[in-house]
Amino acid sequence: MILNEEQVISFNRFAAAFVTANKYMSKAISRHNKLIVLTESNRLIFDFNGFTEEYQRKFILNNFELYCTSLFIAFKPRIVTFLKNEGMTSYSFDCVFLLGDRGLTKIEIVKV
């Protein structure tokens, strides 16, 4: 199942609100709506390139994969809320995590 345009916009609002609510992330990134973005092709992109170099060094670079996993786990309750609001019981996300020349792709299934 592919989300429609309205659902993608709604999801991205949830994502931006998540970033804004996190005091560490919101201080370290200038564009809150660009960190976590669901595309129209249902690819969930986590783009860490917008973080300050200090934040990247302190939280991401020492263990990129752990940071990716931890961020998805922290964001998951927002995804569950979104799915409930849309009347869905589960959804499979093609997640792409990016930082410079580093990248990680994972399939994440979220169940309500």
C-alpha positions in Angstrom: 0.0 0.0 0.0 1.3 3.4 -0.9 0.2 6.5 1.1 -1.6 9.3 -0.9 -0.2 12.8 -1.1 -2.3 14.1 1.8 -1.1 11.3 4.0 2.5 12.0 3.1 2.1 15.7 4.0 0.5 14.7 7.3 3.3 12.3 8.1 5.9 14.9 7.4 4.2 17.3 9.8 4.4 14.6 12.5 8.1 14.2 11.7 8.8 17.9 11.8 7.0 18.2 15.2 9.1 15.3 16.5 12.3 17.1 15.6 11.1 20.4 17.0 10.1 18.8 20.3 13.6 17.3 20.8 15.7 20.1 22.4 19.0 18.6 21.3 18.1 18.0 17.7 16.1 21.3 17.3 19.1 23.3 18.5 21.5 21.5 16.1 19.5 21.6 12.9 18.2 24.7 11.1 15.5 23.0 9.0 13.3 20.8 11.2 11.2 19.7 8.3 14.2 18.2 6.4 15.6 15.7 8.9 12.9 13.0 8.6 11.0 13.1 5.3 8.6 10.6 3.8 8.7 10.8 0.0 5.8 10.2 -2.4 7.4 6.9 -3.2 7.1 5.9 0.5 10.8 6.0 1.2 11.5 7.4 4.7 14.7 9.5 4.5 16.7 10.5 7.6 19.1 13.1 6.4 21.7 13.9 9.1 23.6 16.3 6.8 21.7 19.3 8.2 23.0 18.8 11.7 25.9 20.9 12.9 29.3 19.3 12.8 29.5 19.3 16.6 26.2 17.4 16.9 27.4 14.9 14.2 30.7 14.3 16.1 29.0 14.0 19.5 26.1 11.8 18.7 26.3 10.2 15.2 29.8 9.6 13.9 31.1 7.4 16.7 28.4 4.8 16.0 26.3 5.6 12.9 24.2 2.4 12.9 23.4 2.7 16.6 22.3 6.3 16.1 20.1 5.3 13.1 18.4 2.5 15.1 18.0 4.7 18.2 16.4 7.6 16.3 14.0 5.2 14.6 13.0 3.7 17.9 12.5 7.2 19.4 10.4 8.3 16.4 8.3 5.1 16.3 5.6 6.2 18.8 4.8 9.1 16.4 4.6 6.7 13.5 2.2 4.5 15.5 0.0 7.6 16.2 0.0 8.5 12.6 -1.0 5.0 11.6 -3.8 4.9 14.1 -5.1 8.3 12.8 -5.1 6.9 9.3 -6.9 3.7 10.4 -3.9 1.4 9.6 -2.7 -1.5 11.6 0.8 -1.8 10.2 3.1 -0.3 7.6 6.4 -1.2 6.1 8.9 1.7 5.6 11.9 1.6 3.3 14.2 3.7 5.6 17.3 5.4 4.3 19.8 7.1 6.7 22.3 9.5 5.2 25.3 11.4 6.5 28.0 12.5 4.0 29.3 9.4 2.3 27.7 7.1 4.8 24.4 5.5 4.2 22.3 2.7 5.7 19.1 1.2 4.3 16.7 -0.8 6.4 13.1 -2.1 6.1 11.2 -1.2 9.2 7.7 -2.6 9.9 5.6 -0.7 12.4 2.6 -2.3 13.9 -0.1 -0.6 15.9 
